[in-house]
């Protein structure tokens, strides 16, 4: 299913059949009988039966008043809801194929996703976006695919596997399978009127499709400028005050589940308003494979919000009607005559287990299980993405002259800031400053020099080994964290040999390895196998670093190179600062003592 499927409901013959069935002059194809309908507009629950003709809801009527149907679904004891809509997500973050992702979330009630495949796009360019559209076809999950707006996210400060300039974006937006512009992450480029970003946004506006945002930390004049450029949504909330400010500004909020430590205060803030604003929607953004296997997708976000005190009817409204309004999809998000038959039968509004899931009028899942296998898509075009030779220990050391130097440091996970430290030079290499860890980023796409660029991290604890990953937002270059050059080289070479993925090394040995040969981001293995391997990576890395939530956590490793965010970030070109445009190829700032 694609973003342009709405024409299927225009069919005059279908409408005529639905009208006749609604009058009682023809039987329904499917009748849902005996359940309680949650009206996501009023928030009220009432007994109602639902008649369906093809993919169309024909009638919502009094319980027991009709029995004429080719098939009847007994909904006794269930709460009937529209299908859930995830308004911002990246399938690649779950490290499985679209088919495997669909098999995981559809039985949980998710029937529509808004997928920005910018992870794939940053690795394999236009071929990857075409693949995303093709891989979405024929699934029981509606995927509204967006055109990646920031490939790379910080031009000039990093090199990705492709470069989507305004002409490329305009081309993608003309494709029939594309639903809009994916999250615009180059915030400074937008605010400062950078010609590249201005032309990208104008292409999006001209297409009359969605233009989605990434507005972390923006407020006041910067937020106004960002919105005035044509961007209408944000999922990068940092606090309840940020949430309320952006609601007041008129942004559509994609309240995301991937930052659980903020959800409680968001619920408290929304409860304080006294009603759910129509501009609040829900999204997952990034869900790791073990989380997807154990918790699910958007259903997990709803469960947690309700547990934190949000009214169930609010959570479901945000995930259905509000989301459909945001997407300008009048066929979705509401159970009413004339709408699309995407319907979920929940057993209750606590655990949100499903009795049945109906997509386009077809029963696709019962009792939490898919009724039929989903179609996979060939991945040959997305293989062989790690174009690097084996690396040596010296590749993970910083060369310097003299005996003592002053170096730049990247302080704090997630909300980074510049720092400085003094340290010594031994055998021509900088000794990492006391209390620091190392980060190395090597260009892996074959479009630039692949020698690792090294930085020193403070606030990241003491590393007793190394972690390497090709999942590294958003250019997805080979990124290595560690406490010593030997383990960093061992971990990096294991990932290079695997064609991408993740590895943990300690004492010169590989402790855990997860191959991700599809763009260095995804595997074709089943979700259960992928989740097991990913859990092994989690356990192994916990042995080499001590996490300190909420910011020094495993997830911080994957965003440490996101150069479009405020503050210094390590990239394949050096230490980059998007605010100043500064780029340090080496962290060495000054020789304090000569030989």
Backbone torsions as a table, in degrees:
resi	resn	phi	psi	omega
1	UNK	NA	145.9	-176.7
2	UNK	-128.6	176.2	-179.2
3	UNK	-65.0	-18.6	-175.6
4	UNK	-106.5	25.3	-177.1
5	UNK	-77.2	-9.3	-171.3
6	UNK	-59.7	-19.0	-179.6
7	UNK	-65.3	-18.8	-179.4
8	UNK	-66.6	-23.9	-179.3
9	UNK	-86.0	-6.5	-179.7
10	UNK	-82.7	-14.7	-176.5
11	UNK	-50.1	116.4	-178.0
12	UNK	-58.7	-38.0	-179.1
13	UNK	-65.1	-40.6	177.5
14	UNK	-62.0	-47.4	-179.5
15	UNK	-62.8	-40.1	179.5
16	UNK	-63.3	-41.5	177.8
17	UNK	-63.6	-41.6	-178.9
18	UNK	-65.8	-40.0	178.4
19	UNK	-64.3	-44.5	179.6
20	UNK	-62.2	-42.0	179.1
21	UNK	-66.0	-38.5	179.2
22	UNK	-63.3	-36.9	178.5
23	UNK	-70.6	-23.1	-174.5
24	UNK	99.7	7.2	-178.9
25	UNK	-90.8	-2.9	177.0
26	UNK	-150.7	157.2	-178.7
27	UNK	-82.3	156.7	173.3
28	UNK	-78.3	155.6	170.2
29	UNK	-74.7	-36.4	-177.0
30	UNK	-144.5	137.2	178.9
31	UNK	-127.3	123.8	174.3
32	UNK	-96.7	118.0	-168.8
33	UNK	-127.3	138.2	169.7
34	UNK	92.8	1.3	-177.8
35	UNK	-96.8	178.3	176.8
36	UNK	-112.5	122.0	-176.8
37	UNK	-86.7	126.9	171.1
38	UNK	-88.2	112.6	177.7
39	UNK	-80.5	107.4	-174.3
40	UNK	-75.1	-8.0	175.0
41	UNK	-83.6	-50.2	-177.7
42	UNK	-89.7	-20.6	-175.1
43	UNK	81.6	3.5	-177.6
44	UNK	-92.3	153.5	177.1
45	UNK	-112.0	131.2	179.3
46	UNK	-142.2	155.1	174.7
47	UNK	-72.6	133.5	179.6
48	UNK	-162.8	149.6	171.4
49	UNK	-106.4	155.5	-174.2
50	UNK	-131.2	123.4	177.8
51	UNK	-102.2	136.4	-175.0
52	UNK	-125.5	138.1	174.6
53	UNK	-125.6	116.6	-175.6
54	UNK	57.3	-132.6	179.1
55	UNK	-88.6	8.7	-169.2
56	UNK	-112.2	137.2	170.5
57	UNK	-75.6	121.9	-177.9
58	UNK	-93.9	-35.2	-172.2
59	UNK	-156.9	139.7	167.6
60	UNK	-121.2	112.8	-166.2
61	UNK	-140.0	175.9	-176.9
62	UNK	-60.7	141.9	-177.8
63	UNK	-62.0	135.7	175.9
64	UNK	78.6	-1.3	-176.4
65	UNK	-79.8	-15.4	177.7
66	UNK	-135.2	141.9	175.4
67	UNK	-132.6	0.7	-174.8
68	UNK	-85.7	103.3	-179.6
69	UNK	-158.8	148.5	177.1
70	UNK	-64.5	-31.3	179.7
71	UNK	-146.3	138.3	179.2
72	UNK	-119.3	131.1	175.5
73	UNK	-102.7	122.8	178.2
74	UNK	-81.2	109.9	-176.4
75	UNK	-103.2	15.7	-177.5
76	UNK	-54.4	130.9	177.2
77	UNK	83.7	4.0	-178.1
78	UNK	-109.5	160.7	171.1
79	UNK	-103.8	126.0	-175.2
80	UNK	-99.2	126.6	-176.1
81	UNK	-131.2	155.6	167.6
82	UNK	-62.7	158.6	175.8
83	UNK	-61.5	146.8	-176.8
84	UNK	-78.2	143.5	-177.3
85	UNK	-122.2	117.7	178.3
86	UNK	-93.1	111.2	-168.6
87	UNK	-84.3	-6.1	176.6
88	UNK	-161.8	120.2	-179.3
89	UNK	-163.0	167.3	177.4
90	UNK	-133.1	109.9	179.1
91	UNK	-56.2	-36.5	-176.7
92	UNK	-56.7	-29.7	-178.4
93	UNK	-64.3	-22.9	177.0
94	UNK	-87.8	-4.5	170.6
95	UNK	63.7	23.1	176.7
96	UNK	-128.4	167.8	179.9
97	UNK	-73.2	161.8	176.0
98	UNK	-55.1	-37.8	179.4
99	UNK	-63.5	-43.8	-179.8
100	UNK	-68.1	-36.2	177.3
101	UNK	-64.2	-45.7	179.0
102	UNK	-59.0	-42.2	179.8
103	UNK	-63.2	-25.4	-179.6
104	UNK	-83.1	-38.6	-170.7
105	UNK	-99.7	-29.3	-178.4
106	UNK	-60.3	-44.4	177.9
107	UNK	-63.6	-10.6	178.1
108	UNK	-98.6	1.8	173.7
109	UNK	105.3	0.4	178.5
110	UNK	-85.6	120.3	-177.0
111	UNK	-115.1	-14.5	179.9
112	UNK	-141.0	137.2	173.0
113	UNK	-128.7	148.9	171.2
114	UNK	-107.3	104.9	-168.8
115	UNK	-104.5	117.5	170.8
116	UNK	-97.7	104.8	-176.8
117	UNK	-86.0	40.4	-175.8
118	UNK	-70.5	-17.9	174.3
119	UNK	-66.1	-49.9	175.5
120	UNK	-61.2	-42.8	-177.7
121	UNK	-61.5	-36.6	179.9
122	UNK	-69.3	-19.1	179.1
123	UNK	-97.3	-49.8	-171.4
124	UNK	-119.1	10.9	170.9
125	UNK	64.2	-144.2	-175.5
126	UNK	-60.6	-35.6	179.3
127	UNK	-58.6	-36.1	-178.9
128	UNK	-70.4	-37.4	179.2
129	UNK	-69.1	-41.1	175.3
130	UNK	-59.9	-41.2	179.8
131	UNK	-63.1	-40.1	-179.7
132	UNK	-60.4	-41.9	178.7
133	UNK	-64.9	-46.5	-178.9
134	UNK	-64.2	-41.3	-177.9
135	UNK	-69.0	-17.5	179.1
136	UNK	-85.5	-19.0	-176.9
137	UNK	-70.5	141.5	175.3
138	UNK	79.6	3.1	177.7
139	UNK	-87.3	154.8	174.6
140	UNK	-80.0	13.6	179.5
141	UNK	-120.2	122.3	179.0
142	UNK	-75.3	119.6	179.2
143	UNK	-113.1	113.3	172.5
144	UNK	-90.2	104.0	-173.2
145	UNK	-88.6	133.7	-178.8
146	UNK	-104.1	157.8	176.3
147	UNK	-85.0	119.2	-179.1
148	UNK	-61.1	125.8	-173.7
149	UNK	-92.5	-19.3	-172.1
150	UNK	-129.3	76.0	176.7
151	UNK	-119.9	95.2	-1.8
152	UNK	-80.8	177.4	-178.3
153	UNK	-77.0	-24.9	-179.3
154	UNK	-136.4	79.9	-178.2
155	UNK	-56.4	137.4	-179.4
156	UNK	91.7	-21.7	-179.4
157	UNK	-106.8	-9.8	-179.1
158	UNK	-157.4	162.0	176.6
159	UNK	-126.5	121.1	178.1
160	UNK	-96.4	-170.0	178.7
161	UNK	-82.3	-5.0	179.4
162	UNK	-156.4	172.7	178.7
163	UNK	-140.6	107.0	-179.4
164	UNK	-94.1	94.5	177.2
165	UNK	-83.3	178.2	-176.6
166	UNK	-56.3	-35.8	179.9
167	UNK	-66.4	-35.8	177.7
168	UNK	-67.5	-44.2	178.6
169	UNK	-60.7	-42.6	179.9
170	UNK	-61.1	-38.3	177.5
171	UNK	-64.1	-48.6	-178.1
172	UNK	-60.4	-40.5	-177.0
173	UNK	-65.9	-18.5	176.3
174	UNK	-81.2	-14.4	-180.0
175	UNK	-67.6	138.2	-177.3
176	UNK	-66.4	-21.9	-179.0
177	UNK	-86.7	4.2	-174.8
178	UNK	-102.5	131.9	-175.4
179	UNK	-100.8	-2.0	179.3
180	UNK	155.6	-166.0	-178.6
181	UNK	-96.5	125.9	179.0
182	UNK	-68.5	170.6	-172.2
183	UNK	-47.6	124.1	179.4
184	UNK	-85.4	107.2	-172.6
185	UNK	-98.1	-19.5	-179.3
186	UNK	-78.4	75.0	-172.9
187	UNK	-62.5	-45.8	-178.9
188	UNK	-64.3	-37.9	178.3
189	UNK	-60.1	-41.4	178.0
190	UNK	-65.9	-51.6	-174.4
191	UNK	-64.0	-38.2	-177.4
192	UNK	-85.6	0.7	178.0
193	UNK	72.3	29.8	177.4
194	UNK	-56.3	130.3	-175.4
195	UNK	-56.5	-38.9	-179.6
196	UNK	-60.4	-50.8	-177.2
197	UNK	-70.1	-36.0	177.8
198	UNK	-60.5	-44.2	-179.4
199	UNK	-69.3	-35.0	176.4
200	UNK	-62.4	-45.2	179.8
201	UNK	-66.2	-40.0	179.4
202	UNK	-64.4	-34.2	175.2
203	UNK	-64.1	-40.4	177.6
204	UNK	-64.5	-43.5	179.5
205	UNK	-65.1	-39.4	179.9
206	UNK	-65.0	-29.4	179.7
207	UNK	-73.3	-16.3	-177.1
208	UNK	60.5	29.1	176.3
209	UNK	-108.7	-179.6	-179.5
210	UNK	-60.7	145.0	169.9
211	UNK	-127.1	109.1	-169.7
212	UNK	-104.1	151.8	-171.9
213	UNK	-120.9	173.7	177.9
214	UNK	-148.1	96.2	-167.2
215	UNK	-118.5	44.8	-176.8
216	UNK	-60.5	124.6	173.7
217	UNK	77.2	1.7	-177.6
218	UNK	-79.9	139.1	176.6
219	UNK	-154.2	169.5	174.7
220	UNK	55.5	-133.0	-175.9
221	UNK	-62.2	-37.2	179.6
222	UNK	-64.1	-42.4	179.0
223	UNK	-65.1	-42.5	178.1
224	UNK	-61.0	-43.0	-179.8
225	UNK	-64.1	-41.8	179.4
226	UNK	-59.8	-44.7	-179.2
227	UNK	-73.6	-37.5	-179.8
228	UNK	-62.2	-25.2	178.1
229	UNK	-71.5	-12.4	176.2
230	UNK	117.4	6.4	-178.4
231	UNK	-90.8	135.3	-168.4
232	UNK	-123.7	2.1	-177.2
233	UNK	-142.1	162.7	176.6
234	UNK	-154.6	142.7	174.5
235	UNK	-123.2	-0.3	-173.1
236	UNK	-93.9	51.7	-177.6
237	UNK	-75.0	142.0	-177.3
238	UNK	-112.4	-14.3	-177.6
239	UNK	-168.1	169.9	176.3
240	UNK	-66.1	-34.0	176.9
241	UNK	-63.1	-39.8	177.5
242	UNK	-63.4	-43.3	177.5
243	UNK	-57.1	-50.7	-176.3
244	UNK	-66.2	-37.8	178.7
245	UNK	-63.8	-42.3	-178.3
246	UNK	-73.9	-31.8	172.4
247	UNK	-63.4	-45.0	179.6
248	UNK	-63.5	-31.8	179.7
249	UNK	-73.5	-18.7	178.5
250	UNK	100.8	14.4	177.8
251	UNK	-78.0	148.1	166.5
252	UNK	-77.2	128.0	-178.2
253	UNK	-97.6	126.0	172.2
254	UNK	-103.1	88.0	-174.7
255	UNK	-69.2	113.6	-168.9
256	UNK	-100.8	148.0	-178.0
257	UNK	-87.4	-9.3	-173.8
258	UNK	-76.3	-10.2	174.4
259	UNK	-115.7	74.7	-173.8
260	UNK	-61.5	-29.5	-176.5
261	UNK	-65.4	-12.9	-180.0
262	UNK	-101.7	-13.9	-170.9
263	UNK	-63.9	-38.2	-178.8
264	UNK	-60.1	-45.6	-179.0
265	UNK	-71.1	-28.4	175.1
266	UNK	-65.5	-43.7	178.7
267	UNK	-62.1	-44.3	179.1
268	UNK	-59.3	-42.7	-179.9
269	UNK	-65.4	-43.0	179.8
270	UNK	-68.4	-38.8	176.1
271	UNK	-61.9	-33.4	178.8
272	UNK	-66.9	-29.0	175.6
273	UNK	-66.7	-34.6	178.1
274	UNK	96.2	-9.4	175.0
275	UNK	-152.3	164.4	178.1
276	UNK	-91.5	115.7	176.6
277	UNK	-59.0	146.2	-177.9
278	UNK	-69.7	-11.5	-179.5
279	UNK	-96.2	11.4	175.7
280	UNK	-97.3	118.8	173.2
281	UNK	-120.4	177.5	-178.9
282	UNK	-123.5	149.1	176.2
283	UNK	-150.1	164.0	176.0
284	UNK	-98.2	-33.3	-174.0
285	UNK	64.2	-88.6	-178.2
286	UNK	-121.5	127.4	176.3
287	UNK	-129.2	118.1	178.9
288	UNK	-69.7	158.3	-173.6
289	UNK	-61.3	-37.8	178.9
290	UNK	-68.8	-35.2	176.7
291	UNK	-67.4	-39.1	178.7
292	UNK	-64.6	-42.4	-179.3
293	UNK	-65.1	-44.1	-174.6
294	UNK	-84.8	-41.2	-172.3
295	UNK	-105.3	-30.7	-177.7
296	UNK	102.1	-160.9	-177.7
297	UNK	-105.7	-117.6	-177.5
298	UNK	-65.2	-27.2	177.2
299	UNK	-60.1	-33.6	178.3
300	UNK	-67.7	-39.2	176.9
301	UNK	-61.3	-44.6	179.5
302	UNK	-61.7	-45.4	179.8
303	UNK	-56.5	-46.8	-177.9
304	UNK	-67.5	-41.2	178.6
305	UNK	-60.2	-43.0	178.4
306	UNK	-65.8	-39.7	177.2
307	UNK	-62.4	-32.2	-179.9
308	UNK	-85.0	1.5	172.2
309	UNK	114.5	3.7	176.3
310	UNK	-78.8	141.2	177.4
311	UNK	-64.8	136.1	-179.2
312	UNK	-55.2	-38.6	-178.5
313	UNK	-67.4	-29.9	175.6
314	UNK	-68.6	-47.0	-178.1
315	UNK	-59.8	-43.6	-179.9
316	UNK	-70.8	-34.7	176.2
317	UNK	-63.0	-44.2	179.7
318	UNK	-60.2	-37.7	-175.5
319	UNK	-86.0	-1.5	-177.1
320	UNK	-131.8	-81.2	-173.9
321	UNK	-63.6	-48.9	-179.9
322	UNK	-60.8	-41.1	-179.9
323	UNK	-63.4	-43.6	-179.9
324	UNK	-63.6	-38.4	177.3
325	UNK	-62.5	-42.4	178.4
326	UNK	-60.4	-41.4	-176.9
327	UNK	-80.5	-3.6	-176.4
328	UNK	58.5	39.2	179.7
329	UNK	-112.1	88.0	-177.8
330	UNK	-69.3	-10.4	178.6
331	UNK	-83.8	-14.3	-174.3
332	UNK	-109.3	166.6	166.2
333	UNK	83.7	3.6	-177.9
334	UNK	-152.1	136.9	174.5
335	UNK	-92.9	102.4	-178.6
336	UNK	-158.2	154.5	178.6
337	UNK	-57.4	135.7	179.3
338	UNK	93.7	-8.7	179.6
339	UNK	-95.6	169.8	179.0
340	UNK	-73.3	142.2	-177.0
341	UNK	-87.0	70.8	168.2
342	UNK	-106.7	106.5	-166.7
343	UNK	-138.5	140.9	178.0
344	UNK	-123.1	135.2	172.9
345	UNK	-103.6	103.0	178.9
346	UNK	-89.1	141.4	178.7
347	UNK	-72.4	-30.2	175.7
348	UNK	-162.9	177.2	179.9
349	UNK	-108.4	34.4	175.1
350	UNK	-119.9	-61.6	179.5
351	UNK	-90.3	-20.8	177.8
352	UNK	58.4	32.6	170.4
353	UNK	-68.5	148.1	-176.3
354	UNK	-105.8	142.2	171.4
355	UNK	-91.1	-36.2	178.3
356	UNK	-157.3	150.6	174.0
357	UNK	-128.5	129.6	-177.9
358	UNK	-118.3	127.6	178.7
359	UNK	-125.0	124.3	-179.0
360	UNK	54.4	36.1	176.5
361	UNK	81.4	0.5	179.6
362	UNK	-107.8	137.0	175.5
363	UNK	-75.7	112.4	-176.2
364	UNK	-105.7	-15.3	-179.1
365	UNK	-150.3	141.5	172.6
366	UNK	-134.8	140.8	178.4
367	UNK	52.2	36.4	176.8
368	UNK	77.6	12.5	-178.8
369	UNK	-126.5	140.7	175.3
370	UNK	-65.4	142.9	179.7
371	UNK	-84.7	-20.0	-178.8
372	UNK	-148.5	153.3	178.2
373	UNK	-66.3	153.8	177.9
374	UNK	-101.1	154.5	-174.4
375	UNK	-81.2	128.4	174.9
376	UNK	-90.4	161.1	-178.0
377	UNK	-118.3	139.7	179.0
378	UNK	-56.8	136.3	-174.9
379	UNK	-112.6	10.7	-174.1
380	UNK	-54.9	-35.3	-177.4
381	UNK	-68.3	-14.9	-175.7
382	UNK	-111.7	18.0	179.0
383	UNK	-94.5	170.6	173.3
384	UNK	56.9	53.4	-175.7
385	UNK	-98.7	-8.5	-177.8
386	UNK	-99.9	97.8	-175.0
387	UNK	-101.1	68.5	-178.9
388	UNK	-136.1	142.5	172.0
389	UNK	-80.7	169.6	173.6
390	UNK	-57.5	145.9	-177.7
391	UNK	-107.0	155.5	-179.3
392	UNK	-107.6	169.0	177.2
393	UNK	-58.6	-40.0	-178.3
394	UNK	-65.0	-21.9	176.0
395	UNK	-65.9	-17.4	-178.9
396	UNK	-108.8	26.1	174.7
397	UNK	-123.4	152.8	-178.8
398	UNK	-101.2	113.2	178.8
399	UNK	-71.4	146.6	178.7
400	UNK	-159.7	154.8	174.4
401	UNK	-97.7	164.2	177.4
402	UNK	87.2	-171.9	-179.7
403	UNK	-108.0	-26.2	-177.2
404	UNK	-144.7	139.3	-176.0
405	UNK	-136.2	160.4	170.6
406	UNK	-105.5	128.9	-177.2
407	UNK	-121.6	151.4	171.4
408	UNK	-80.4	144.3	175.5
409	UNK	-125.2	156.5	174.7
410	UNK	-104.6	109.1	-173.0
411	UNK	-95.0	136.3	172.9
412	UNK	75.7	136.9	170.7
413	UNK	-71.9	154.5	172.9
414	UNK	64.8	-66.3	-179.9
415	UNK	-99.5	81.0	-167.5
416	UNK	-79.2	158.3	173.6
417	UNK	-148.6	159.4	179.1
418	UNK	-73.0	144.5	172.9
419	UNK	-142.1	173.0	177.8
420	UNK	-137.9	155.5	176.6
421	UNK	-153.5	155.1	173.3
422	UNK	-106.4	141.1	-179.6
423	UNK	-154.7	174.7	-175.4
424	UNK	-101.0	165.1	175.6
425	UNK	-115.6	129.1	178.2
426	UNK	-127.4	129.2	178.6
427	UNK	54.5	33.5	176.9
428	UNK	84.1	6.5	179.7
429	UNK	-127.6	147.6	179.0
430	UNK	-71.9	132.4	171.4
431	UNK	-82.4	123.4	-179.2
432	UNK	-50.8	135.5	-179.8
433	UNK	-57.2	151.2	178.1
434	UNK	-53.9	135.1	176.4
435	UNK	79.9	5.9	-177.9
436	UNK	-104.0	159.0	168.8
437	UNK	-116.4	168.0	179.8
438	UNK	-109.2	147.2	169.8
439	UNK	-128.2	134.6	178.6
440	UNK	-128.3	135.8	177.4
441	UNK	-126.3	124.8	179.6
442	UNK	-117.8	128.1	176.6
443	UNK	-62.3	126.3	-173.4
444	UNK	-116.3	2.8	-171.5
445	UNK	-96.7	-2.6	178.4
446	UNK	79.7	15.7	-178.8
447	UNK	-108.7	-1.6	-178.5
448	UNK	-158.8	175.0	177.3
449	UNK	-56.5	129.9	-176.0
450	UNK	-95.7	7.8	178.9
451	UNK	-67.6	134.0	-179.4
452	UNK	-60.7	140.1	170.5
453	UNK	-102.6	133.6	-170.5
454	UNK	-110.3	142.4	172.3
455	UNK	-135.3	163.1	178.6
456	UNK	-111.9	127.4	-178.4
457	UNK	-103.1	135.4	170.5
458	UNK	-117.0	151.1	-175.6
459	UNK	84.0	8.0	-178.9
460	UNK	-105.8	9.7	178.2
461	UNK	75.8	-178.4	-179.5
462	UNK	-97.5	118.4	-177.8
463	UNK	-91.6	129.8	-177.9
464	UNK	-106.3	28.4	-178.0
465	UNK	172.8	-149.2	-176.7
466	UNK	-149.0	154.0	176.8
467	UNK	-131.5	128.1	178.0
468	UNK	-118.8	141.7	179.5
469	UNK	-149.7	142.6	168.1
470	UNK	-97.8	-1.0	169.1
471	UNK	-90.0	97.8	-172.5
472	UNK	-150.1	99.2	-170.9
473	UNK	-61.6	138.6	-6.9
474	UNK	-114.5	-3.9	176.9
475	UNK	-80.9	-14.5	173.9
476	UNK	55.7	43.6	170.2
477	UNK	-79.5	163.7	-179.8
478	UNK	-65.3	121.3	-175.8
479	UNK	-124.5	133.7	-176.9
480	UNK	-130.5	130.7	173.0
481	UNK	-110.4	142.9	177.9
482	UNK	-177.4	173.0	179.3
483	UNK	-106.8	-8.2	178.8
484	UNK	-155.6	151.1	-174.5
485	UNK	-65.7	-34.4	-177.0
486	UNK	-62.1	-51.1	-178.4
487	UNK	-67.7	-33.3	178.4
488	UNK	-63.5	-42.2	178.1
489	UNK	-66.0	-40.8	179.8
490	UNK	-62.7	-47.1	-179.9
491	UNK	-64.2	-44.1	-178.7
492	UNK	-62.1	-44.3	-177.0
493	UNK	-68.5	-30.3	175.6
494	UNK	-65.6	-40.8	179.5
495	UNK	-70.5	-40.7	177.1
496	UNK	-59.9	-44.5	-179.4
497	UNK	-65.4	-29.5	-179.0
498	UNK	-82.0	-6.1	-177.4
499	UNK	78.8	20.1	-179.4
500	UNK	117.3	158.8	178.8
501	UNK	134.2	-144.0	-176.4
502	UNK	-139.0	147.4	176.6
503	UNK	-150.6	146.7	174.5
504	UNK	-119.0	130.2	179.0
505	UNK	-122.9	146.9	176.9
506	UNK	-151.0	134.5	179.8
507	UNK	53.0	37.9	176.0
508	UNK	79.0	8.0	-177.9
509	UNK	-124.2	148.9	175.0
510	UNK	-79.5	123.1	179.0
511	UNK	-92.6	-30.5	179.7
512	UNK	-158.5	145.8	-178.6
513	UNK	-143.2	131.8	174.3
514	UNK	-124.2	100.7	176.9
515	UNK	-69.8	135.4	176.3
516	UNK	-132.0	76.7	-170.7
517	UNK	-75.1	-12.9	179.4
518	UNK	-89.0	102.2	-177.1
519	UNK	62.3	11.8	-174.4
520	UNK	70.1	15.6	-174.3
521	UNK	-125.3	-28.3	-165.4
522	UNK	-139.3	153.2	173.2
523	UNK	-120.7	154.8	174.5
524	UNK	-88.3	2.0	178.6
525	UNK	-67.3	156.9	176.3
526	UNK	-61.0	154.7	-178.8
527	UNK	-56.6	-42.7	-177.5
528	UNK	-60.0	-43.2	178.4
529	UNK	-66.3	-42.1	179.7
530	UNK	-64.7	-42.0	178.7
531	UNK	-62.3	-40.5	178.9
532	UNK	-62.7	-45.4	179.3
533	UNK	-65.4	-38.3	-180.0
534	UNK	-68.1	-38.1	176.1
535	UNK	-61.8	-36.0	177.8
536	UNK	-65.0	-37.2	175.2
537	UNK	-62.8	-46.2	178.3
538	UNK	-55.9	-49.0	-177.0
539	UNK	-64.0	-40.5	-178.1
540	UNK	-66.5	-39.8	-177.5
541	UNK	-73.0	-27.4	176.4
542	UNK	-66.9	-18.0	177.2
543	UNK	-83.3	-14.5	-176.2
544	UNK	-114.3	-6.7	176.1
545	UNK	-149.8	146.2	179.5
546	UNK	-100.4	111.4	-178.9
547	UNK	-71.6	149.6	176.7
548	UNK	-134.0	88.7	-178.6
549	UNK	-61.4	157.6	5.6
550	UNK	-91.2	-7.2	-172.4
551	UNK	-100.5	-40.7	176.1
552	UNK	-86.2	86.2	-177.9
553	UNK	-136.2	167.4	-178.2
554	UNK	-53.2	-42.2	-176.3
555	UNK	-61.8	-25.5	-179.7
556	UNK	-62.7	-26.2	-179.8
557	UNK	-63.5	-28.3	-173.6
558	UNK	-87.1	-15.0	178.8
559	UNK	-110.9	5.5	-175.4
560	UNK	-67.2	-17.5	-179.6
561	UNK	-105.3	11.8	-176.3
562	UNK	-77.1	87.8	-168.8
563	UNK	-72.3	-12.2	178.2
564	UNK	-75.9	-17.0	179.1
565	UNK	-80.4	155.0	-177.6
566	UNK	-62.3	140.6	177.4
567	UNK	104.2	169.3	179.3
568	UNK	-72.9	141.0	177.2
569	UNK	-142.0	142.0	177.5
570	UNK	-78.8	132.2	174.8
571	UNK	-130.0	-177.2	178.5
572	UNK	-71.8	-8.3	178.0
573	UNK	-103.3	-14.4	-178.9
574	UNK	142.8	-157.0	176.9
575	UNK	-91.7	118.8	-171.1
576	UNK	-114.3	144.3	175.8
577	UNK	-130.9	110.2	-174.6
578	UNK	-67.7	-27.3	-179.2
579	UNK	-68.5	-41.8	-176.4
580	UNK	-100.7	-14.2	-173.7
581	UNK	75.9	8.6	-177.7
582	UNK	-71.3	140.0	177.6
583	UNK	-141.2	113.2	178.7
584	UNK	-101.3	112.4	178.3
585	UNK	-65.4	-32.6	176.4
586	UNK	-126.7	145.8	177.3
587	UNK	-73.1	-9.6	-179.0
588	UNK	-71.9	118.8	-176.8
589	UNK	-101.0	-32.0	-174.7
590	UNK	-160.4	139.7	172.0
591	UNK	-87.4	117.5	-176.1
592	UNK	-90.9	-26.6	-179.2
593	UNK	-144.5	121.4	-178.4
594	UNK	-78.7	170.9	178.0
595	UNK	-59.9	NA	NA
